[in-house]
Amino acid sequence: MTGFSMSLLGDQIWFVALGWSASHLGSPLQTAAVMACASVPRALLILLGGTLSDRHGALRLALASQTLRVATMTVAFALLSLLGPSIVLLISVAVVFGAVDAVHMPAAASLPPKLVDKPSLPAAQGAVQTLERTATVAGAPLGGVLVAFHGLSAATAVNALLFLIALTVMRGLKKHTPITPSSQLTSESTWKSLRGGLSYVRTESLIGRLLLVITALNLCLAAPLNVGLALLASDRGWGATGFSTLITGFAAGAIAGALFTASRRSPSRPGATGLRWAACCGASIALLPWFTQLPLAAASAALIGFTIGPASALLFGLVQARTHDDYRGRVTSLATFSALGLTPISFTLFGLLASAFSPTTAILSCSVALTAASALAYSNHALRSATLKQPPSTD
């Protein structure tokens, strides 16, 4: 877990420092271009990254991509120290780092099932999410301080060190998990492996349905948090401080929810329990626009964070437990794509609703959509009765 937390902390430092540096180069259009170049390659290549993880082994790809992350930050530090920041340099580094991340993310996310037994997967996902939320809370201000007082070169130097520590720790996993994939995967083409992963999800109905629920969870939550909270803070005169307070409230709740999941034994029916938590998350979103006082609004954001922790940990833990080892990287990349690649669609639809009606209407629409999706999924007997120990469904 130490290596994972160092890697996550470095990710947060990098994206905050990159955005800050880009915003000081020139026009908002240049800033948007730099940040798009950081995120678009990752979203476009994430499915290929999951395929490569299955073909060459999750640990092997995680180690190789982490090595490239160290190298990317080291080269960026050298170039920034010699030449200073420029739009061309920032875009170049952003594209390379985003492409490497597309390989690293599904490979690293595929490691927990190789390190813990199936009954422990939801708790392990709770621990991973605790680290993710903590890294977000700590990494964002740290990245801001580094780039504000010492420049982007200092942030890349710190990142290179954090990624190197993570790489050193990850090398120790060779003792606990096999590094080689199955021979069947290495004998087929990459394109065939990618199509095979999509076919697997279509065939395994339980996996496909769980991925649809996780996608709904990502899409219905991302817009209210990233756009809705900003609009509410602006409309009610809370300003940047109020927006930061709301985000902090959500992060605190999410950390508490993830810790709650990590500290408890897995339920006998993780699908049913996870869907109930998802429905609670949907109901919690509906509370958000009704509080006109900042402390109460922050408390409702914390409630959203707390409910999303068990929901995502249980549902994603069930996905990993029920996915065959040969397909885990590809299935993981599909779950990640729903958060990275489809989120802009969520933002756009939310913005259209907020413009045509009001932010409150847009937030309530997300609440209704998530609650309805959870209820619909709960009505499916296979999802409701799924356990961690059952073999993957073949119907």
Secondary structure, DSSP 8 states (H G I E B T S, - for coil): -HHHHHHHHHHHHHHHHHHHHHHTTS-HHHHHHHHHHHHHHHHHHHHHHHHHHHHH-HHHHHHHHHHHHHHHHHHHHHHHHHH---HHHHHHHHHHHHHHHHHHHHHHHTSHHHHS-GGGHHHHHHHHHHHHHHHHHHHHHHHHHHHHHH-HHHHHHHHHHHHHHHHHHHHGGGGTS-----HHHHTS-HHHHHHHHHHHHHH-HHHHHHHHHHHHHHHHHHHIIIIIHHHHHHHTT-HHHHHHHHHHHHHHHHHHHHHHHHTS---S-HHHHHHHHHHHHHHHHHHGGG--SHHHHHHHHHHHHHHHHHHHHHHHHHHHHHS-GGGHHHHHHHHHHHHHTSHHHHHHHHHHHHHHT-HHHHHHHHHHHHHHHHHHHHT-HHHHH--SSS-----
